C-alpha cells in the first residue's frame, strides 16, 4: 500500500495582501508546519510551476491580472491531479459550478462565517487527493502486473454479453476492438454461460480451434458479483496454450520413455536369463571334470605314497587336491548364486526366529570346539521365500562364525526392529553383529561382489560368493542389504524386507 504523503507546501495565489494574511493565519492554525508559498502574478505562478515544489493550490477568483478559472486551467495543464481550492468573495454559484466541472476540488467564501472552513477544506481536499493518488498507483500496478502476466480482464452479463474488455484481453486474443471481442465471446464462450456453477467463483479451461487448425487454450477465472443491483461476471483470462503444448510434449515423451524402459527391461531380463543359463551350464559342466581330477589325484596319491619318499611330490599332490577342492566349492557356490537369481519365488509364511535357530543348530554341530555366545532377539513371522531366506541366514551366520574364529570368546547377536527403507516405506530390519576382525568402511562396496574377498584363502576359507548370494536373495524380495564395520572392532550386517508384499 502507498504511504501517506504529508502536506508540506501550499501555493497561495491572491493579489490582496490582507486576504493572503487571513488565509495564511487560518491554514497555519490547523497546519503549523506547512510552508506557504505566495504568487502575486503570472510570472511568479509560472516560476512556481517550473519549480514544482508545492502540494496544493489556494487561489482567489478575481485577480487584477487574471481570473481563478484561468489559474485553474493553467494548473490542470501542468498537473491534472494537483488539488486546488478557490478562496474568494467575488464569485457566484454559476462560477463555482463551472470551476468544479473544470476540476476544482473545493470552493470557500471569504466571509467571516466561512473563513474557518478554509482549513477544513484544505484537510478534506488533501485527504481526497491522497485517496486518488493511492487508487491511481494501485491501478497502475495492477495494469502493469496484468500486462506482465499476459492476463486479460472482462465483464459480462450472466447471459454472456460482453460489457467491458481490457486492452490486455484484446491483445491476448489478437483482436482490435470491443465489438470483435463481443463476437469472439458469442462464438466461443457464450454457450458455456448457460451452465454456470452454483457457487460465486469458478475456473474453466476452454479449447478453441482458430484459423488453419491453430489451437488456443484459455484458462478463465470468473466471479459472479452484484453491481448497482445487477448480477455480472468479472473474469480473468490466461493464455495457457504454451503450457498445454508443453504438457502434451512431456506426456508423449513420457510414453515414449516408458515404452523404451519396458523394451530395455525386457531385453535386460532376457540377457540376465541367458547369462544365468550360461553360468549355470558352465558351472554344471565344470563340476564333473573338477571332481574327476580330484578323484584321480587321490588315487594317484594312494598309489605312489607307499613307494616313494619324495616329499615334494606328495606336497604337490596335496596342493592339487586342495585346489580342486576349492574349485569345487566355488562351482557349488556359483551354482547356488545362479539358482538364487533363477528360482521362482515361493511366498509362504516364515517364522524368522525358528528359521534362525535351525540354521544356528546346523552351524553349532561344526563348531563344538569353540566358545560362541549367541543372543537372538524376538524375531517376527513374515511372508517370503523360505529357501532363499534360509540361505541368507546361513551365509550371514557362517560369516560371523568364520570371522570370529580368532576370538577366545566370540559374540554373535541377532536383532530386529521396524524402520523405513530408502523409499520411506515401513520395513522389517534385521541385523547380525559380531565381535570379529571387522573391516574398513571404505571396503564396504566390495563386500557384496561376486568373488570379492578382503582376506586370503589362507587366512579365512571361502569363495567370496556368500554375501553376493545374500544380496541377490534380499533384492529379489525387494529389500536391501548393507553393512557397518571397523577394523578389529567387529561388524554388523543388516538387511531389510518390505512390511507387505506389493
C-alpha positions in Angstrom: 0.0 0.0 0.0 1.2 3.5 -0.8 2.5 5.5 2.2 0.5 8.6 3.3 2.3 11.7 2.0 2.3 14.7 4.4 1.1 18.1 3.3 4.3 20.3 3.2 3.8 23.3 0.9 0.8 25.3 -0.3 0.9 27.8 -3.2 -1.3 30.8 -2.3 -2.4 33.0 -5.3 -4.0 36.2 -4.2 -3.3 39.9 -5.1 -4.8 41.2 -1.8 -2.2 41.2 1.0 -4.8 41.3 3.7 -6.7 38.3 2.2 -3.4 36.5 2.0 -2.7 37.2 5.7 -6.1 35.9 6.6 -5.7 32.7 4.6 -2.2 32.1 6.0 -3.4 32.5 9.5 -6.3 30.1 9.1 -4.2 27.5 7.4 -1.4 27.7 9.9 -3.8 27.4 12.8 -4.6 23.8 11.5 -1.3 23.1 9.8 1.5 24.9 11.7 4.3 23.0 9.9 3.1 23.7 6.4 5.1 26.2 4.3 3.0 28.8 2.5 4.5 29.9 -0.9 3.0 33.1 -2.4 2.5 34.1 -6.1 1.3 37.6 -7.0 1.3 37.5 -10.8 1.6 35.2 -13.8 5.4 35.3 -13.8 5.6 34.0 -10.2 2.9 31.4 -11.0 4.9 30.0 -13.9 8.1 30.1 -11.8 6.3 28.1 -9.1 5.0 25.6 -11.7 8.5 25.2 -13.1 10.0 24.6 -9.6 7.0 22.3 -8.8 7.6 22.4 -5.1 4.0 22.7 -3.9 1.4 20.1 -2.9 -1.8 22.2 -3.1 -3.0 25.5 -4.5 -5.3 28.1 -3.0 -6.4 30.8 -5.4 -8.7 33.8 -5.5 -11.2 34.1 -8.3 -10.9 37.8 -9.1 -7.3 38.8 -9.7 -6.0 42.1 -11.2 -4.3 40.2 -14.0 -6.4 37.0 -14.4 -9.3 35.0 -13.0 -9.4 32.0 -10.8 -10.7 29.9 -13.7 -7.6 30.8 -15.8 -5.4 29.8 -12.9 -7.3 26.5 -12.6 -6.9 25.8 -16.3 -3.2 26.5 -16.1 -2.7 24.2 -13.1 -4.6 21.4 -14.7 -2.5 21.8 -17.8 0.6 21.5 -15.6 -0.7 18.6 -13.4 -4.4 17.5 -13.6 -4.0 15.6 -10.3 -2.8 18.5 -8.2 -5.6 19.7 -5.8 -6.8 23.3 -5.9 -9.2 25.3 -3.7 -10.9 28.6 -4.8 -11.0 31.1 -1.9 -13.0 34.2 -3.0 -15.7 36.7 -2.2 -16.5 37.8 -5.7 -17.6 34.5 -7.3 -21.1 33.2 -8.0 -22.8 29.9 -7.8 -22.6 29.7 -11.6 -18.8 30.3 -11.5 -18.5 27.7 -8.7 -20.3 25.0 -10.7 -18.2 25.8 -13.8 -15.0 25.6 -11.8 -16.0 22.3 -10.2 -16.6 20.8 -13.6 -13.2 22.0 -14.7 -11.5 20.2 -11.8 -11.8 22.4 -8.8 -11.7 20.5 -5.6 -13.5 22.9 -3.3 -14.9 26.4 -3.1 -14.7 28.6 0.1 -16.1 32.1 0.5 -14.1 34.9 2.1 -16.8 35.8 4.7 -16.1 35.8 8.4 -18.6 32.9 9.0 -17.0 30.8 6.2 -13.4 31.7 7.0 -13.0 28.9 9.4 -13.9 26.4 6.7 -10.7 27.1 4.7 -8.5 24.8 6.9 -11.2 22.1 6.9 -11.3 22.3 3.1 -7.6 22.0 2.9 -7.6 18.9 5.0 -10.5 17.3 3.2 -9.1 18.1 -0.3 -5.6 16.8 0.7 -7.1 13.6 2.1 -9.1 13.1 -1.1 -6.1 13.8 -3.2 -4.2 11.1 -1.3 -7.0 8.6 -1.9 -6.9 9.4 -5.6 -3.1 9.0 -5.6 -3.3 5.6 -4.0 -6.0 4.4 -6.3 -4.0 5.6 -9.3 -0.9 3.9 -8.1 -2.8 0.6 -7.4 -4.4 0.8 -10.9 -1.0 1.4 -12.5 0.5 -1.5 -10.6 -2.5 -3.8 -11.4 -2.3 -2.8 -15.1 1.5 -3.5 -15.1 1.0 -6.9 -13.5 -1.7 -7.8 -15.9 0.4 -6.8 -18.8 3.5 -8.7 -17.5 1.4 -11.8 -16.8 -0.4 -11.5 -20.2 -3.8 -11.6 -18.4 -7.0 -10.3 -20.0 -9.8 -8.8 -17.9 -13.5 -8.7 -18.9 -17.0 -8.2 -17.5 -20.1 -9.8 -19.0 -23.8 -10.2 -18.2 -24.9 -13.6 -16.9 -26.0 -14.4 -20.4 -22.5 -13.9 -21.8 -22.9 -10.4 -23.3 -19.6 -8.6 -23.1 -19.8 -5.3 -21.2 -16.1 -4.4 -20.8 -12.8 -5.8 -22.1 -9.2 -4.7 -21.2 -6.6 -3.9 -23.8 -4.7 -6.9 -22.5 -7.6 -9.1 -23.4 -7.8 -7.7 -26.9 -4.0 -8.2 -27.3 -4.1 -11.7 -25.9 -6.9 -12.7 -28.3 -5.3 -10.7 -31.2 -8.5 -8.6 -31.5 -8.7 -4.9 -32.3 -12.0 -3.7 -30.8 -14.6 -4.4 -28.2 -17.0 -5.4 -31.0 -14.6 -8.1 -32.2 -14.2 -9.3 -28.6 -18.0 -9.5 -28.3 -18.2 -11.6 -31.4 -15.4 -13.8 -30.1 -17.2 -14.4 -26.8 -20.5 -15.2 -28.6 -18.9 -17.7 -30.9 -16.6 -19.4 -28.4 -17.7 -18.9 -24.9 -21.4 -17.9 -24.8 -22.7 -21.5 -24.8 -20.9 -22.2 -21.6 -22.6 -19.3 -19.8 -25.9 -21.2 -19.8 -24.3 -23.8 -17.5 -22.9 -21.5 -14.8 -21.9 -23.2 -11.5 -24.0 -22.5 -8.4 -21.0 -21.0 -6.5 -19.8 -17.5 -7.0 -16.3 -18.3 -8.1 -15.1 -20.9 -10.6 -12.4 -21.8 -13.1 -12.6 -23.4 -16.5 -10.4 -24.2 -19.5 -11.6 -23.7 -23.0 -10.1 -25.2 -26.1 -10.6 -23.0 -29.3 -9.7 -24.1 -32.8 -8.8 -21.0 -34.8 -7.8 -20.5 -38.4 -5.6 -23.1 -40.0 -6.4 -25.5 -37.2 -4.4 -23.5 -34.7 -5.3 -24.4 -31.2 -5.8 -21.8 -28.5 -6.1 -22.9 -24.8 -7.6 -20.3 -22.4 -7.9 -20.6 -18.6 -10.7 -18.4 -17.4 -11.2 -17.5 -13.7 -14.6 -15.9 -13.1 -16.5 -14.4 -10.2 -20.2 -13.5 -10.0 -20.7 -10.1 -8.4 -23.6 -7.7 -7.9 -23.1 -4.2 -9.4 -25.7 -1.5 -9.0 -28.4 -4.1 -8.3 -27.4 -6.3 -11.4 -25.5 -9.5 -11.4 -22.5 -9.6 -13.7 -19.4 -11.8 -14.2 -15.9 -10.4 -13.8 -13.2 -12.6 -15.3 -9.5 -13.1 -15.9 -8.2 -14.8 -19.0 -4.8 -16.6 -19.2 -3.4 -17.9 -22.5 -2.2 -21.4 -21.4 -1.6 -22.7 -24.9 2.2 -23.0 -24.4 1.6 -24.8 -21.1 -0.8 -27.3 -22.7 1.6 -27.9 -25.6 4.4 -28.5 -23.1 2.2 -30.9 -21.2 1.4 -32.8 -24.4 5.0 -32.9 -25.4 6.0 -34.2 -22.0 3.2 -36.8 -22.0 4.3 -38.0 -25.4 7.9 -38.1 -24.3 6.9 -40.0 -21.1 5.0 -42.5 -23.1 8.0 -43.0 -25.4 10.4 -43.3 -22.4 8.0 -45.7 -20.7 7.9 -47.9 -23.8 11.7 -47.7 -24.2 12.1 -48.6 -20.5 9.7 -51.6 -20.9 11.6 -52.7 -24.0 15.0 -52.3 -22.4 13.8 -54.0 -19.2 12.5 -57.0 -21.2 15.8 -57.1 -23.1 17.8 -56.9 -19.9 15.7 -59.6 -18.3 16.3 -61.8 -21.4 20.1 -61.1 -21.2 20.1 -61.9 -17.5 18.3 -65.1 -18.1 20.7 -66.0 -20.8 23.6 -65.1 -18.6 22.2 -67.1 -15.7 21.7 -70.1 -18.0 25.3 -69.7 -19.3 26.7 -69.5 -15.8 24.7 -72.5 -14.7 25.7 -74.5 -17.8 29.4 -73.7 -17.4 29.3 -74.4 -13.6 27.4 -77.6 -14.1 29.7 -78.8 -16.9 32.9 -77.9 -14.9 31.6 -79.8 -11.8 32.2 -83.3 -13.2 35.8 -82.8 -14.5 36.9 -81.0 -11.3 35.6 -83.9 -9.2 37.2 -86.4 -11.6 40.6 -84.6 -11.3 40.2 -84.6 -7.6 39.4 -88.3 -7.6 42.2 -89.3 -9.9 44.7 -87.2 -7.9 43.6 -89.0 -4.7 44.0 -92.4 -6.4 47.5 -91.4 -7.7 48.4 -90.2 -4.2 47.3 -93.5 -2.7 49.3 -95.4 -5.3 52.6 -93.7 -5.0 52.6 -92.7 -1.4 53.7 -96.2 -0.2 56.5 -96.5 -2.8 58.1 -93.0 -2.8 59.8 -90.9 -0.2 59.8 -87.7 -2.4 58.1 -85.2 -0.1 57.9 -82.6 -2.8 55.8 -84.9 -5.0 53.5 -85.6 -2.1 53.2 -81.9 -1.2 52.3 -81.1 -4.9 49.7 -83.8 -4.9 48.2 -82.4 -1.6 48.2 -78.9 -3.1 46.4 -80.2 -6.2 43.8 -81.9 -4.0 43.3 -78.7 -2.0 43.0 -76.6 -5.2 40.5 -78.9 -6.8 38.5 -78.9 -3.6 38.5 -75.1 -3.6 37.5 -75.0 -7.2 34.7 -77.5 -6.5 33.4 -75.3 -3.7 33.5 -72.2 -5.9 31.5 -74.1 -8.5 28.9 -75.2 -6.0 28.6 -71.7 -4.6 28.3 -70.3 -8.1 25.6 -72.7 -8.9 23.8 -71.6 -5.7 24.3 -68.0 -6.7 22.9 -68.7 -10.1 19.9 -70.6 -8.7 19.2 -67.7 -6.3 18.6 -65.5 -9.3 16.7 -68.0 -11.5 14.4 -69.7 -9.0 10.8 -68.6 -8.9 9.9 -67.2 -5.5 7.5 -69.3 -3.5 6.0 -67.0 -0.9 5.0 -68.7 2.3 4.7 -67.7 6.0 8.1 -67.8 7.5 8.8 -67.8 11.3 12.2 -66.0 11.2 13.1 -66.8 14.8 12.5 -70.5 14.3 14.5 -70.3 11.0 17.5 -68.6 12.6 17.6 -71.2 15.4 17.5 -74.0 12.9 20.5 -72.5 11.0 22.3 -71.9 14.3 21.9 -75.6 15.3 23.4 -76.7 12.0 26.4 -74.4 12.5 27.0 -75.5 16.1 27.5 -79.1 15.0 30.6 -77.9 13.2 31.9 -75.6 16.0 31.8 -77.8 19.0 35.5 -76.9 19.7 34.7 -73.2 20.0 33.1 -70.9 22.6 30.4 -68.8 21.0 27.9 -66.6 22.9 24.7 -66.3 20.9 22.0 -63.7 21.6 18.8 -63.9 19.5 16.1 -61.2 19.9 12.5 -61.9 19.3 12.0 -62.1 15.5 8.7 -61.7 13.6 6.8 -64.0 11.3 6.6 -62.7 7.8 5.9 -63.7 4.2 8.8 -64.7 1.9 10.6 -67.5 0.1 11.8 -69.8 2.9 14.6 -71.4 0.9 16.2 -68.1 0.0 15.8 -66.6 3.4 17.4 -69.7 4.9 20.4 -69.1 2.6 20.5 -65.5 3.8 20.7 -66.5 7.4 23.1 -69.3 6.7 25.5 -67.0 4.8 25.4 -64.3 7.5 25.7 -66.5 10.5 28.5 -68.6 8.9 30.2 -65.3 8.0 30.0 -64.2 11.6 31.3 -67.5 12.9 34.2 -67.5 10.4 35.4 -64.0 11.2 35.3 -64.5 15.0 37.4 -67.7 14.9 40.4 -65.9 16.4 38.4 -64.7 19.4 38.6 -66.7 22.6 35.0 -65.5 23.4 33.1 -65.0 20.2 29.8 -63.0 20.4 27.1 -63.1 17.8 23.9 -61.1 18.2 20.8 -61.2 16.0 18.4 -58.2 16.4 15.3 -56.9 14.8 13.4 -53.6 14.5 11.0 -51.9 12.2 12.0 -48.8 10.2 11.8 -47.1 6.9 13.6 -48.1 3.7 15.2 -45.8 1.2 11.7 -45.0 -0.3 10.3 -44.2 3.1 8.2 -47.3 3.4 7.8 -49.4 6.5 10.2 -52.4 6.6 11.4 -55.2 8.7 15.1 -54.6 9.5 17.3 -57.5 10.7 21.0 -57.4 11.8 23.8 -59.8 12.6 26.5 -58.3 14.8 29.8 -60.0 15.7 33.0 -59.0 17.6 35.3 -60.4 14.9 38.0 -58.8 12.8 35.6 -56.3 11.1 36.6 -54.4 8.0 37.5 -50.9 6.9 34.3 -49.0 5.9 35.9 -47.9 2.6 35.9 -51.6 1.6 32.1 -51.7 2.0 31.4 -51.7 -1.7 33.5 -54.9 -2.3 31.7 -56.9 0.4 28.8 -58.0 -1.7 30.5 -58.5 -5.1 31.0 -61.9 -6.6 34.4 -63.4 -5.9 35.3 -60.3 -3.8 37.4 -61.2 -0.7 39.0 -58.9 1.8 41.2 -61.7 3.2 43.2 -64.5 1.6 42.1 -68.1 1.5 44.9 -69.0 3.8 43.6 -66.6 6.5 39.9 -67.4 6.1 38.4 -70.1 3.9 35.7 -69.1 1.5 34.9 -68.5 -2.2 33.7 -64.8 -2.0 30.2 -65.6 -3.2 28.2 -66.0 0.0 27.5 -62.3 0.6 26.8 -61.8 -3.2 24.2 -64.6 -3.0 22.7 -63.0 0.2 22.4 -59.6 -1.6 20.7 -61.3 -4.6 18.2 -63.1 -2.4 17.3 -60.0 -0.5 16.9 -57.9 -3.6 14.6 -60.5 -5.1 12.4 -59.8 -2.0 12.6 -56.1 -2.9 14.7 -55.5 0.2 18.2 -54.0 0.7 21.4 -55.1 2.4 24.3 -53.1 3.9 27.0 -53.4 6.5 28.9 -51.3 9.0 32.3 -52.2 10.4 35.6 -51.1 11.8 38.9 -53.0 11.6 39.5 -55.2 14.6 36.3 -54.0 16.2 33.6 -56.3 14.7 31.0 -55.8 12.0 27.2 -55.5 11.7 25.3 -56.8 8.6 21.8 -55.5 8.0 19.1 -56.5 5.6 15.6 -55.1 5.2 12.4 -56.7 3.9 9.2 -55.0 2.9 6.5 -54.9 5.5 3.9 -56.0 3.0 4.2 -57.7 -0.4 3.0 -55.4 -3.3 
